[in-house]
């Protein structure tokens, strides 16, 4: 099995020059920020927005104990892909739950 390496900008140390620039920006009041080259995001933009098609969640290997009948049901469409089907089912439930919580808030 190969090791998954995920690097982010926060993995790199901030240089002294970068720290000074960030401190200077943090002290600048919002009224001095020039937004002229950034279009305003309207409600129509968000209605037509789509999730990033290149987004791939990081996979985490776990050991999961499930009932034998559930495993058989997942495998009924073939031995291969049952873990992906399980993941898709869990993701569907998660998204429904998050949407329900967002509506209640």
Secondary structure, DSSP 8 states (H G I E B T S, - for coil): --------GGGS---HHHHHHHHHHHHS-GGG---TTS----HHHHHH----TT-------------HHHHHHHHTT-STTHHHHHHHHHHHHHHHHHHHHHHH-
